[in-house]
Amino acid sequence: WTEDALYNMSIASLETETGCPTYYSDYSSDGGIKYLREDWPWACCAGTRPLVMMEYLRNVYFHDTKNLYVNLYTNSSISMTDQNGKMISLTQDSAFPVESSVQFTVNTDETEAFSLCFRKPQWLGGEATLTINGEETALQEENGWLFVERVWHDGDTLTLDLPMKLYYSVLEGESKTDSVYAVMYGPVTLACSGAPEGLNQLLPRDGDITTLLIREEGTLQFSAAADESIVFMPYYSYPKAEKYILYISAK
């Protein structure tokens, strides 16, 4: 939920000159826009936003004295003291989620053994792979975490690849013939630019979405295979007043 809220809620809100983050966003299957409520500068959403941002910071990593867990894939760093009282630091650097690979660097004053664990996303489009100092390394899995346990050295570098794919996110309990759904790529919700008609026919609920949209290399922009003028982009990338459709109705 933390990752979902980060990409599709918090950073999808509008920037304002006044610093007030409250805005209204329409999710109608007929299309909507984001717009600021200048007449309503303080509300529950504005008040909880600072609390939500602090929760993100608290949920990027978890650790005890034997294990370091990476929960969110975002540029950041953390330091921890292990069971031997040694200080260990981990730095994360990537262009995720535009790119599927995430780079990490381990720093420690002395050689230390501990487990480095990575959250296994439910959206994975293939098997996650890990290289350490350029060599492919097997990942173990337990309770939703992918991990590697070894003796670490200062300056060790890791690259974790988390393959992504296109898929539909469907409102729970709804059938394929009577449903509302959104297009996802990895952790990112995509919205269609403008408000074209017939999206439920162009992207049918029971269709193979991986063949119906074509990705523009190096971006998170997708064009419909049948009509390249129909474009999907991350919901978070839409500015004020630009029309989009987030949800598609199967009816």
C-alpha positions as CSV (number, residue, x, y, z in Angstrom):
1,W,0.0,0.0,0.0
2,T,2.9,2.4,0.7
3,E,4.3,2.1,-2.8
4,D,0.8,2.4,-4.4
5,A,0.0,5.5,-2.4
6,L,3.5,7.1,-3.1
7,Y,3.2,6.9,-6.9
8,N,-0.5,7.2,-7.4
9,M,-1.6,9.6,-4.7
10,S,1.0,11.8,-3.0
11,I,3.3,12.6,-5.9
12,A,0.3,12.8,-8.2
13,S,-1.0,15.9,-6.4
14,L,-0.5,19.4,-7.7
15,E,2.3,21.7,-6.8
16,T,1.1,25.1,-5.6
17,E,2.6,28.5,-5.0
18,T,0.9,28.7,-1.6
19,G,2.1,25.3,-0.5
20,C,-1.5,24.1,0.0
21,P,-1.8,20.6,-1.5
22,T,-5.6,20.3,-1.5
23,Y,-7.1,19.7,-4.9
24,Y,-10.0,17.9,-6.5
25,S,-9.5,15.1,-9.0
26,D,-12.3,13.6,-11.0
27,Y,-12.0,9.8,-11.7
28,S,-15.1,9.6,-13.9
29,S,-14.9,7.1,-16.8
30,D,-16.0,10.0,-19.0
31,G,-12.9,11.9,-18.2
32,G,-11.7,14.3,-15.5
33,I,-9.1,16.9,-14.6
34,K,-7.1,17.9,-11.5
35,Y,-7.8,21.4,-10.2
36,L,-7.0,23.4,-7.1
37,R,-9.5,24.5,-4.6
38,E,-8.2,28.0,-4.0
39,D,-11.3,28.8,-2.0
40,W,-10.6,25.9,0.4
41,P,-6.9,26.2,1.4
42,W,-7.1,23.9,4.4
43,A,-8.9,20.6,4.7
44,C,-8.4,17.1,6.0
45,C,-6.2,16.1,3.0
46,A,-3.9,19.1,3.5
47,G,-3.6,18.2,7.2
48,T,-2.7,14.6,6.7
49,R,-0.3,15.1,3.9
50,P,2.7,15.9,6.2
51,L,1.8,12.7,8.2
52,V,1.7,10.6,5.0
53,M,5.1,11.9,3.9
54,M,6.6,11.0,7.3
55,E,5.2,7.5,6.9
56,Y,7.0,7.1,3.6
57,L,10.3,7.9,5.2
58,R,9.6,5.4,8.0
59,N,8.7,2.7,5.5
60,V,11.6,2.9,3.0
61,Y,13.7,0.5,5.1
62,F,13.3,-1.8,8.1
63,H,16.1,-3.4,10.0
64,D,17.2,-5.3,13.1
65,T,20.8,-6.2,14.0
66,K,21.0,-9.1,11.5
67,N,18.9,-8.0,8.5
68,L,18.3,-4.9,6.5
69,Y,15.0,-4.8,4.5
70,V,14.4,-2.6,1.5
71,N,10.7,-1.9,1.3
72,L,10.5,1.0,-1.2
73,Y,12.6,1.4,-4.3
74,T,13.4,5.1,-4.2
75,N,16.7,7.1,-4.1
76,S,17.7,7.1,-0.5
77,S,20.2,5.9,2.1
78,I,20.2,4.3,5.5
79,S,22.7,3.5,8.3
80,M,22.4,0.7,10.8
81,T,24.4,-0.8,13.6
82,D,24.7,-4.6,13.3
83,Q,25.0,-7.3,16.0
84,N,28.7,-6.7,16.3
85,G,28.3,-3.0,16.9
86,K,29.6,-2.2,13.4
87,M,28.0,0.6,11.3
88,I,26.7,-0.4,7.9
89,S,25.3,2.0,5.3
90,L,23.2,1.3,2.2
91,T,22.7,3.8,-0.6
92,Q,20.0,3.3,-3.3
93,D,20.2,5.1,-6.7
94,S,18.1,4.5,-9.8
95,A,15.6,5.9,-12.3
96,F,12.9,3.5,-11.0
97,P,10.0,3.1,-12.0
98,V,11.0,4.4,-15.5
99,E,13.7,1.8,-15.4
100,S,13.3,-1.6,-13.8
101,S,16.8,-1.9,-12.3
102,V,17.8,-0.5,-9.0
103,Q,21.4,0.1,-7.9
104,F,22.7,-0.3,-4.3
105,T,26.1,0.4,-2.7
106,V,27.2,-1.1,0.6
107,N,29.6,0.8,2.9
108,T,31.0,-0.6,6.0
109,D,34.2,0.1,8.0
110,E,34.9,-3.7,8.3
111,T,33.9,-6.9,6.6
112,E,30.5,-7.9,8.0
113,A,28.0,-10.7,7.5
114,F,24.3,-9.9,7.3
115,S,21.2,-10.4,5.2
116,L,20.0,-7.9,2.7
117,C,16.3,-8.3,1.9
118,F,14.2,-6.8,-0.8
119,R,10.4,-6.6,-0.9
120,K,9.0,-8.8,-3.7
121,P,6.4,-6.6,-5.4
122,Q,3.1,-8.3,-6.3
123,W,3.2,-6.6,-9.7
124,L,6.4,-8.4,-10.9
125,G,6.2,-9.2,-14.6
126,G,9.0,-11.8,-14.4
127,E,11.7,-13.2,-12.1
128,A,13.7,-10.7,-10.2
129,T,17.4,-11.0,-10.7
130,L,20.4,-9.7,-8.7
131,T,24.0,-9.1,-9.5
132,I,26.7,-8.3,-7.0
133,N,29.9,-6.6,-8.2
134,G,28.8,-7.6,-11.7
135,E,28.2,-11.3,-11.0
136,E,24.7,-12.9,-11.0
137,T,23.7,-14.0,-7.5
138,A,20.9,-16.3,-6.5
139,L,18.1,-14.8,-4.5
140,Q,16.3,-16.7,-1.7
141,E,12.6,-16.1,-0.9
142,E,10.8,-16.1,2.4
143,N,7.5,-14.4,3.6
144,G,7.4,-12.1,0.6
145,W,11.0,-11.0,0.8
146,L,13.8,-11.8,-1.6
147,F,17.1,-11.9,0.2
148,V,20.8,-12.7,0.0
149,E,23.0,-13.5,3.0
150,R,26.7,-13.1,2.7
151,V,29.8,-11.4,4.0
152,W,29.8,-7.8,2.7
153,H,32.7,-5.6,1.9
154,D,33.0,-1.8,1.7
155,G,32.0,-0.6,-1.7
156,D,30.1,-3.7,-2.8
157,T,27.6,-2.8,-5.5
158,L,24.3,-4.5,-6.3
159,T,21.9,-4.3,-9.2
160,L,18.4,-5.6,-8.6
161,D,16.2,-6.0,-11.6
162,L,12.4,-6.0,-11.1
163,P,10.7,-6.7,-14.4
164,M,7.4,-4.8,-15.0
165,K,4.5,-5.5,-17.2
166,L,1.2,-4.0,-18.2
167,Y,-2.0,-5.3,-16.5
168,Y,-5.4,-4.3,-15.4
169,S,-6.4,-3.3,-11.9
170,V,-10.0,-4.2,-11.4
171,L,-12.5,-3.2,-8.7
172,E,-12.9,-6.2,-6.4
173,G,-15.8,-8.4,-6.9
174,E,-16.7,-7.3,-10.4
175,S,-16.9,-9.6,-13.4
176,K,-15.2,-9.2,-16.7
177,T,-18.4,-8.1,-18.4
178,D,-19.5,-5.7,-15.7
179,S,-16.4,-4.0,-14.3
180,V,-14.4,-0.8,-13.9
181,Y,-10.7,-1.1,-14.3
182,A,-7.5,0.9,-14.7
183,V,-4.3,0.3,-16.6
184,M,-1.2,-0.3,-14.6
185,Y,2.5,-0.7,-15.4
186,G,4.4,-2.1,-12.4
187,P,3.5,0.1,-9.5
188,V,2.3,3.0,-11.7
189,T,-1.3,3.8,-12.6
190,L,-1.6,5.0,-16.2
191,A,-4.3,7.5,-17.4
192,C,-5.3,8.1,-21.0
193,S,-4.7,11.6,-22.3
194,G,-7.9,13.5,-23.3
195,A,-11.2,11.7,-23.2
196,P,-11.5,9.4,-26.3
197,E,-14.6,7.3,-26.7
198,G,-14.6,3.6,-26.9
199,L,-11.7,2.8,-24.7
200,N,-13.5,-0.3,-23.4
201,Q,-13.5,-1.6,-27.0
202,L,-9.9,-0.6,-27.7
203,L,-8.7,-2.1,-24.4
204,P,-11.4,-4.7,-23.5
205,R,-11.4,-6.1,-20.0
206,D,-10.8,-9.7,-21.3
207,G,-8.1,-8.6,-23.8
208,D,-4.3,-9.0,-23.5
209,I,-3.3,-5.5,-22.5
210,T,0.4,-6.4,-23.1
211,T,-0.3,-6.5,-26.9
212,L,-2.8,-3.6,-26.9
213,L,-0.4,-0.8,-25.8
214,I,3.1,-0.1,-27.1
215,R,5.7,1.5,-24.8
216,E,7.8,4.4,-26.0
217,E,11.3,3.3,-25.2
218,G,12.9,5.0,-22.2
219,T,9.6,6.5,-21.0
220,L,6.4,5.4,-19.2
221,Q,4.3,6.6,-22.2
222,F,2.2,4.0,-24.1
223,S,0.3,4.3,-27.4
224,A,-2.6,2.1,-28.4
225,A,-1.5,-0.4,-31.0
226,A,-4.7,0.2,-33.0
227,D,-4.6,4.0,-32.7
228,E,-1.3,5.7,-31.9
229,S,-3.1,9.0,-31.2
230,I,-4.4,7.4,-28.0
231,V,-1.7,7.8,-25.3
232,F,-1.4,6.6,-21.7
233,M,0.9,8.2,-19.3
234,P,1.5,8.0,-15.5
235,Y,-1.4,9.6,-13.6
236,Y,1.2,11.5,-11.5
237,S,2.5,13.3,-14.6
238,Y,-0.8,15.1,-15.4
239,P,-0.7,18.8,-14.6
240,K,-3.6,21.1,-13.6
241,A,-6.6,21.2,-16.0
242,E,-5.3,18.5,-18.4
243,K,-8.1,16.1,-19.2
244,Y,-7.6,12.4,-18.7
245,I,-9.4,9.1,-18.2
246,L,-8.2,7.0,-15.3
247,Y,-10.9,4.4,-15.1
248,I,-12.4,2.4,-18.0
249,S,-15.9,1.0,-17.7
250,A,-16.5,-2.4,-19.3
251,K,-20.1,-1.5,-20.2
